[in-house]
């Protein structure tokens, strides 16, 4: 398949080019920090940010796309499901 944009430099605000399912874990970090996280099933998301900050996003609605540079989603405190990491 041809990629008409292959000569363009990727930007953080551009569309994602890779996705992976997120299994929340209290110990295992992602191979790469996300540029966004998709929430498929409503609930709370306990994120460890690229800066190291730990924050819980409460009551995230299903279908929400959060523009987060996260390194991990903690199992403790995360009730949302169907999480997809976007790069």
N, CA, C and O atoms as CSV, one atom per row, in Angstrom:
chain,resi,resn,atom,element,x,y,z
A,1,UNK,N,N,0.841,-1.171,0.000
A,1,UNK,CA,C,0.000,0.000,0.000
A,1,UNK,C,C,0.888,1.237,0.000
A,1,UNK,O,O,1.894,1.292,0.708
A,2,UNK,N,N,0.517,2.202,-0.781
A,2,UNK,CA,C,1.259,3.452,-0.851
A,2,UNK,C,C,0.911,4.349,0.328
A,2,UNK,O,O,-0.251,4.451,0.721
A,3,UNK,N,N,1.926,4.999,0.887
A,3,UNK,CA,C,1.733,5.981,1.957
A,3,UNK,C,C,2.107,7.346,1.400
A,3,UNK,O,O,3.286,7.681,1.283
A,4,UNK,N,N,1.100,8.122,1.061
A,4,UNK,CA,C,1.333,9.427,0.452
A,4,UNK,C,C,2.028,10.406,1.395
A,4,UNK,O,O,2.518,11.447,0.957
A,5,UNK,N,N,2.073,10.081,2.674
A,5,UNK,CA,C,2.651,10.991,3.660
A,5,UNK,C,C,3.994,10.485,4.194
A,5,UNK,O,O,4.485,11.000,5.198
A,6,UNK,N,N,4.582,9.503,3.552
A,6,UNK,CA,C,5.827,8.909,4.059
A,6,UNK,C,C,6.991,9.895,4.085
A,6,UNK,O,O,7.948,9.688,4.832
A,7,UNK,N,N,6.933,10.957,3.290
A,7,UNK,CA,C,8.005,11.956,3.284
A,7,UNK,C,C,7.816,13.030,4.349
A,7,UNK,O,O,8.699,13.863,4.557
A,8,UNK,N,N,6.671,13.015,5.023
A,8,UNK,CA,C,6.403,13.998,6.067
A,8,UNK,C,C,6.933,13.500,7.401
A,8,UNK,O,O,6.818,12.317,7.723
A,9,UNK,N,N,7.513,14.407,8.171
A,9,UNK,CA,C,7.970,14.049,9.518
A,9,UNK,C,C,6.755,13.848,10.422
A,9,UNK,O,O,5.836,14.667,10.408
A,10,UNK,N,N,6.738,12.770,11.209
A,10,UNK,CA,C,5.605,12.563,12.117
A,10,UNK,C,C,5.603,13.628,13.217
A,10,UNK,O,O,6.660,14.077,13.661
A,11,UNK,N,N,4.420,14.019,13.645
A,11,UNK,CA,C,4.302,14.992,14.732
A,11,UNK,C,C,3.435,14.411,15.833
A,11,UNK,O,O,2.647,13.496,15.595
A,12,UNK,N,N,3.579,14.943,17.033
A,12,UNK,CA,C,2.816,14.447,18.173
A,12,UNK,C,C,1.323,14.723,17.994
A,12,UNK,O,O,0.499,14.031,18.593
A,13,UNK,N,N,0.960,15.714,17.187
A,13,UNK,CA,C,-0.449,16.028,16.976
A,13,UNK,C,C,-1.033,15.322,15.748
A,13,UNK,O,O,-2.229,15.429,15.476
A,14,UNK,N,N,-0.189,14.606,15.015
A,14,UNK,CA,C,-0.659,13.869,13.847
A,14,UNK,C,C,-1.334,12.572,14.246
A,14,UNK,O,O,-1.367,12.222,15.426
A,15,UNK,N,N,-1.875,11.858,13.268
A,15,UNK,CA,C,-2.566,10.608,13.570
A,15,UNK,C,C,-1.601,9.523,14.040
A,15,UNK,O,O,-0.424,9.516,13.679
A,16,UNK,N,N,-2.117,8.623,14.841
A,16,UNK,CA,C,-1.322,7.501,15.336
A,16,UNK,C,C,-0.964,6.562,14.188
A,16,UNK,O,O,-1.722,6.424,13.228
A,17,UNK,N,N,0.184,5.925,14.294
A,17,UNK,CA,C,0.602,4.963,13.280
A,17,UNK,C,C,0.711,3.551,13.840
A,17,UNK,O,O,0.966,2.609,13.089
A,18,UNK,N,N,0.522,3.389,15.148
A,18,UNK,CA,C,0.613,2.077,15.781
A,18,UNK,C,C,-0.341,2.042,16.970
A,18,UNK,O,O,-0.590,3.067,17.604
A,19,UNK,N,N,-0.868,0.869,17.266
A,19,UNK,CA,C,-1.771,0.691,18.401
A,19,UNK,C,C,-1.475,-0.639,19.072
A,19,UNK,O,O,-1.009,-1.579,18.428
A,20,UNK,N,N,-1.748,-0.716,20.374
A,20,UNK,CA,C,-1.559,-1.966,21.109
A,20,UNK,C,C,-2.569,-2.042,22.249
A,20,UNK,O,O,-2.930,-1.018,22.828
A,21,UNK,N,N,-3.029,-3.259,22.576
A,21,UNK,CA,C,-3.954,-3.408,23.700
A,21,UNK,C,C,-3.213,-3.164,25.005
A,21,UNK,O,O,-2.060,-3.571,25.155
A,22,UNK,N,N,-3.866,-2.507,25.939
A,22,UNK,CA,C,-3.265,-2.231,27.244
A,22,UNK,C,C,-3.863,-3.167,28.275
A,22,UNK,O,O,-5.080,-3.229,28.451
A,23,UNK,N,N,-2.987,-3.892,28.953
A,23,UNK,CA,C,-3.375,-4.672,30.121
A,23,UNK,C,C,-2.821,-3.940,31.333
A,23,UNK,O,O,-1.605,-3.892,31.520
A,24,UNK,N,N,-3.695,-3.365,32.164
A,24,UNK,CA,C,-3.188,-2.632,33.321
A,24,UNK,C,C,-2.273,-3.503,34.182
A,24,UNK,O,O,-2.540,-4.686,34.396
A,25,UNK,N,N,-1.193,-2.896,34.669
A,25,UNK,CA,C,-0.208,-3.608,35.489
A,25,UNK,C,C,0.386,-2.634,36.496
A,25,UNK,O,O,0.605,-1.462,36.191
A,26,UNK,N,N,0.640,-3.130,37.690
A,26,UNK,CA,C,1.275,-2.298,38.708
A,26,UNK,C,C,2.794,-2.323,38.599
A,26,UNK,O,O,3.470,-1.603,39.334
A,27,UNK,N,N,3.347,-3.138,37.697
A,27,UNK,CA,C,4.802,-3.244,37.589
A,27,UNK,C,C,5.364,-3.091,36.181
A,27,UNK,O,O,6.460,-2.554,36.018
A,28,UNK,N,N,4.645,-3.548,35.163
A,28,UNK,CA,C,5.180,-3.572,33.800
A,28,UNK,C,C,4.829,-2.296,33.035
A,28,UNK,O,O,3.657,-1.949,32.884
A,29,UNK,N,N,5.863,-1.609,32.557
A,29,UNK,CA,C,5.667,-0.399,31.747
A,29,UNK,C,C,5.577,-0.763,30.270
A,29,UNK,O,O,5.970,-1.859,29.869
A,30,UNK,N,N,5.060,0.155,29.468
A,30,UNK,CA,C,4.984,-0.035,28.020
A,30,UNK,C,C,6.379,0.035,27.419
A,30,UNK,O,O,7.283,0.618,28.018
A,31,UNK,N,N,6.561,-0.548,26.254
A,31,UNK,CA,C,7.833,-0.448,25.525
A,31,UNK,C,C,8.082,0.997,25.093
A,31,UNK,O,O,9.227,1.448,25.070
A,32,UNK,N,N,7.013,1.725,24.750
A,32,UNK,CA,C,7.088,3.130,24.336
A,32,UNK,C,C,5.980,3.908,25.030
A,32,UNK,O,O,4.903,3.371,25.287
A,33,UNK,N,N,6.247,5.170,25.331
A,33,UNK,CA,C,5.206,6.036,25.898
A,33,UNK,C,C,4.129,6.271,24.843
A,33,UNK,O,O,4.428,6.424,23.658
A,34,UNK,N,N,2.893,6.296,25.282
A,34,UNK,CA,C,1.776,6.511,24.363
A,34,UNK,C,C,1.710,7.963,23.913
A,34,UNK,O,O,2.313,8.845,24.524
A,35,UNK,N,N,0.973,8.198,22.842
A,35,UNK,CA,C,0.615,9.571,22.464
A,35,UNK,C,C,-0.858,9.808,22.767
A,35,UNK,O,O,-1.316,10.949,22.825
A,36,UNK,N,N,-1.602,8.704,22.963
A,36,UNK,CA,C,-3.010,8.780,23.342
A,36,UNK,C,C,-3.458,7.404,23.825
A,36,UNK,O,O,-2.824,6.390,23.534
A,37,UNK,N,N,-4.557,7.388,24.565
A,37,UNK,CA,C,-5.160,6.138,25.043
A,37,UNK,C,C,-6.650,6.184,24.736
A,37,UNK,O,O,-7.340,7.152,25.056
A,38,UNK,N,N,-7.131,5.112,24.108
A,38,UNK,CA,C,-8.552,4.958,23.815
A,38,UNK,C,C,-9.179,4.126,24.921
A,38,UNK,O,O,-8.625,3.101,25.317
A,39,UNK,N,N,-10.334,4.561,25.423
A,39,UNK,CA,C,-11.069,3.845,26.467
A,39,UNK,C,C,-12.322,3.238,25.848
A,39,UNK,O,O,-13.210,3.964,25.399
A,40,UNK,N,N,-12.398,1.907,25.824
A,40,UNK,CA,C,-13.535,1.221,25.233
A,40,UNK,C,C,-14.678,0.951,26.183
A,40,UNK,O,O,-15.834,0.886,25.764
A,41,UNK,N,N,-14.365,0.789,27.478
A,41,UNK,CA,C,-15.379,0.506,28.495
A,41,UNK,C,C,-15.204,1.525,29.622
A,41,UNK,O,O,-14.113,1.656,30.176
A,42,UNK,N,N,-16.266,2.240,29.959
A,42,UNK,CA,C,-16.208,3.332,30.924
A,42,UNK,C,C,-15.642,2.902,32.280
A,42,UNK,O,O,-15.814,1.762,32.713
A,43,UNK,N,N,-14.964,3.843,32.935
A,43,UNK,CA,C,-14.427,3.609,34.270
A,43,UNK,C,C,-13.288,4.561,34.574
A,43,UNK,O,O,-13.089,5.556,33.877
A,44,UNK,N,N,-12.543,4.246,35.618
A,44,UNK,CA,C,-11.395,5.061,36.027
A,44,UNK,C,C,-10.124,4.527,35.383
A,44,UNK,O,O,-9.985,3.322,35.174
A,45,UNK,N,N,-9.188,5.436,35.068
A,45,UNK,CA,C,-7.899,5.057,34.506
A,45,UNK,C,C,-6.799,5.653,35.372
A,45,UNK,O,O,-6.671,6.873,35.470
A,46,UNK,N,N,-6.000,4.782,36.006
A,46,UNK,CA,C,-4.868,5.207,36.827
A,46,UNK,C,C,-3.623,5.177,35.955
A,46,UNK,O,O,-3.094,4.108,35.651
A,47,UNK,N,N,-3.158,6.355,35.553
A,47,UNK,CA,C,-2.057,6.459,34.598
A,47,UNK,C,C,-0.766,6.908,35.269
A,47,UNK,O,O,-0.773,7.754,36.163
A,48,UNK,N,N,0.341,6.324,34.820
A,48,UNK,CA,C,1.669,6.793,35.184
A,48,UNK,C,C,2.155,7.554,33.956
A,48,UNK,O,O,2.370,6.970,32.894
A,49,UNK,N,N,2.322,8.849,34.115
A,49,UNK,CA,C,2.657,9.721,33.005
A,49,UNK,C,C,4.146,9.644,32.684
A,49,UNK,O,O,4.938,9.167,33.497
A,50,UNK,N,N,4.522,10.114,31.502
A,50,UNK,CA,C,5.917,10.135,31.074
A,50,UNK,C,C,6.784,10.892,32.069
A,50,UNK,O,O,7.954,10.553,32.247
A,51,UNK,N,N,6.235,11.905,32.717
A,51,UNK,CA,C,6.963,12.697,33.707
A,51,UNK,C,C,7.171,11.951,35.020
A,51,UNK,O,O,7.968,12.373,35.858
A,52,UNK,N,N,6.445,10.828,35.201
A,52,UNK,CA,C,6.488,10.089,36.455
A,52,UNK,C,C,5.298,10.384,37.352
A,52,UNK,O,O,5.078,9.687,38.342
A,53,UNK,N,N,4.534,11.407,37.016
A,53,UNK,CA,C,3.344,11.743,37.796
A,53,UNK,C,C,2.327,10.607,37.723
A,53,UNK,O,O,2.169,9.961,36.687
A,54,UNK,N,N,1.647,10.378,38.833
A,54,UNK,CA,C,0.603,9.350,38.905
A,54,UNK,C,C,-0.724,10.077,39.083
A,54,UNK,O,O,-0.890,10.874,40.007
A,55,UNK,N,N,-1.665,9.794,38.190
A,55,UNK,CA,C,-2.948,10.483,38.229
A,55,UNK,C,C,-4.058,9.508,37.846
A,55,UNK,O,O,-3.863,8.630,37.006
A,56,UNK,N,N,-5.214,9.672,38.466
A,56,UNK,CA,C,-6.373,8.851,38.116
A,56,UNK,C,C,-7.410,9.723,37.429
A,56,UNK,O,O,-7.855,10.732,37.976
A,57,UNK,N,N,-7.786,9.321,36.228
A,57,UNK,CA,C,-8.847,9.986,35.483
A,57,UNK,C,C,-10.142,9.275,35.849
A,57,UNK,O,O,-10.337,8.112,35.497
A,58,UNK,N,N,-11.028,9.970,36.555
A,58,UNK,CA,C,-12.254,9.361,37.065
A,58,UNK,C,C,-13.375,9.425,36.041
A,58,UNK,O,O,-13.534,10.410,35.321
A,59,UNK,N,N,-14.144,8.352,35.997
A,59,UNK,CA,C,-15.362,8.288,35.184
A,59,UNK,C,C,-15.124,8.604,33.711
A,59,UNK,O,O,-15.865,9.392,33.124
A,60,UNK,N,N,-14.113,8.010,33.113
A,60,UNK,CA,C,-13.845,8.208,31.691
A,60,UNK,C,C,-14.926,7.471,30.904
A,60,UNK,O,O,-15.159,6.282,31.119
A,61,UNK,N,N,-15.572,8.171,30.008
A,61,UNK,CA,C,-16.665,7.587,29.225
A,61,UNK,C,C,-16.129,6.641,28.155
A,61,UNK,O,O,-15.039,6.848,27.621
A,62,UNK,N,N,-16.892,5.616,27.850
A,62,UNK,CA,C,-16.543,4.713,26.750
A,62,UNK,C,C,-16.455,5.517,25.461
A,62,UNK,O,O,-17.283,6.392,25.206
A,63,UNK,N,N,-15.453,5.217,24.656
A,63,UNK,CA,C,-15.269,5.913,23.396
A,63,UNK,C,C,-14.386,7.146,23.496
A,63,UNK,O,O,-14.166,7.836,22.500
A,64,UNK,N,N,-13.873,7.430,24.704
A,64,UNK,CA,C,-13.022,8.604,24.906
A,64,UNK,C,C,-11.600,8.342,24.431
A,64,UNK,O,O,-11.055,7.258,24.639
A,65,UNK,N,N,-11.007,9.340,23.794
A,65,UNK,CA,C,-9.608,9.303,23.394
A,65,UNK,C,C,-8.873,10.340,24.240
A,65,UNK,O,O,-9.080,11.543,24.078
A,66,UNK,N,N,-8.014,9.866,25.142
A,66,UNK,CA,C,-7.258,10.760,26.019
A,66,UNK,C,C,-5.866,10.999,25.435
A,66,UNK,O,O,-5.132,10.035,25.216
A,67,UNK,N,N,-5.481,12.241,25.176
A,67,UNK,CA,C,-4.154,12.530,24.627
A,67,UNK,C,C,-3.102,12.489,25.744
A,67,UNK,O,O,-2.674,13.529,26.245
A,68,UNK,N,N,-2.698,11.280,26.119
A,68,UNK,CA,C,-1.787,11.094,27.253
A,68,UNK,C,C,-0.442,10.532,26.825
A,68,UNK,O,O,-0.387,9.591,26.033
A,69,UNK,N,N,0.638,11.095,27.336
A,69,UNK,CA,C,1.970,10.518,27.188
A,69,UNK,C,C,2.191,9.691,28.459
A,69,UNK,O,O,2.773,10.170,29.432
A,70,UNK,N,N,1.721,8.454,28.431
A,70,UNK,CA,C,1.768,7.566,29.592
A,70,UNK,C,C,2.759,6.431,29.357
A,70,UNK,O,O,2.962,5.992,28.225
A,71,UNK,N,N,3.375,5.961,30.448
A,71,UNK,CA,C,4.309,4.834,30.379
A,71,UNK,C,C,3.712,3.554,30.935
A,71,UNK,O,O,4.236,2.463,30.711
A,72,UNK,N,N,2.596,3.696,31.672
A,72,UNK,CA,C,1.952,2.521,32.251
A,72,UNK,C,C,0.549,2.895,32.696
A,72,UNK,O,O,0.285,4.047,33.041
A,73,UNK,N,N,-0.342,1.927,32.689
A,73,UNK,CA,C,-1.657,2.053,33.312
A,73,UNK,C,C,-1.667,1.062,34.469
A,73,UNK,O,O,-1.523,-0.145,34.274
A,74,UNK,N,N,-1.839,1.590,35.666
A,74,UNK,CA,C,-1.796,0.752,36.871
A,74,UNK,C,C,-3.060,-0.091,36.993
A,74,UNK,O,O,-4.157,0.360,36.664
A,75,UNK,N,N,-2.888,-1.325,37.471
A,75,UNK,CA,C,-4.038,-2.196,37.717
A,75,UNK,C,C,-4.837,-1.678,38.908
A,75,UNK,O,O,-6.068,-1.651,38.888
A,76,UNK,N,N,-4.103,-1.263,39.957
A,76,UNK,CA,C,-4.754,-0.711,41.144
A,76,UNK,C,C,-5.345,0.646,40.785
A,76,UNK,O,O,-4.619,1.564,40.404
A,77,UNK,N,N,-6.641,0.769,40.903
A,77,UNK,CA,C,-7.298,2.038,40.615
A,77,UNK,C,C,-7.885,2.137,39.221
A,77,UNK,O,O,-8.617,3.085,38.936
A,78,UNK,N,N,-7.588,1.187,38.343
A,78,UNK,CA,C,-8.156,1.214,36.988
A,78,UNK,C,C,-9.348,0.276,36.915
A,78,UNK,O,O,-9.231,-0.925,37.158
A,79,UNK,N,N,-10.503,0.849,36.575
A,79,UNK,CA,C,-11.711,0.042,36.411
A,79,UNK,C,C,-12.196,0.069,34.963
A,79,UNK,O,O,-13.060,-0.723,34.584
A,80,UNK,N,N,-11.652,0.966,34.161
A,80,UNK,CA,C,-12.023,1.051,32.745
A,80,UNK,C,C,-11.463,-0.164,32.010
A,80,UNK,O,O,-10.513,-0.796,32.473
A,81,UNK,N,N,-12.046,-0.478,30.883
A,81,UNK,CA,C,-11.596,-1.622,30.092
A,81,UNK,C,C,-11.502,-1.272,28.623
A,81,UNK,O,O,-11.818,-0.157,28.207
A,82,UNK,N,N,-11.063,-2.247,27.847
A,82,UNK,CA,C,-10.927,-2.037,26.419
A,82,UNK,C,C,-9.956,-0.924,26.092
A,82,UNK,O,O,-10.182,-0.147,25.164
A,83,UNK,N,N,-8.865,-0.843,26.858
A,83,UNK,CA,C,-7.898,0.238,26.677
A,83,UNK,C,C,-6.937,-0.086,25.539
A,83,UNK,O,O,-6.432,-1.204,25.439
A,84,UNK,N,N,-6.691,0.897,24.690
A,84,UNK,CA,C,-5.795,0.765,23.549
A,84,UNK,C,C,-4.787,1.906,23.613
A,84,UNK,O,O,-5.169,3.072,23.708
A,85,UNK,N,N,-3.505,1.571,23.563
A,85,UNK,CA,C,-2.456,2.571,23.498
A,85,UNK,C,C,-2.183,2.932,22.058
A,85,UNK,O,O,-2.090,2.050,21.204
A,86,UNK,N,N,-2.054,4.214,21.774
A,86,UNK,CA,C,-1.778,4.696,20.426
A,86,UNK,C,C,-0.416,5.384,20.399
A,86,UNK,O,O,-0.065,6.155,21.293
A,87,UNK,N,N,0.342,5.078,19.341
A,87,UNK,CA,C,1.673,5.681,19.160
A,87,UNK,C,C,1.708,6.441,17.859
A,87,UNK,O,O,2.735,7.025,17.513
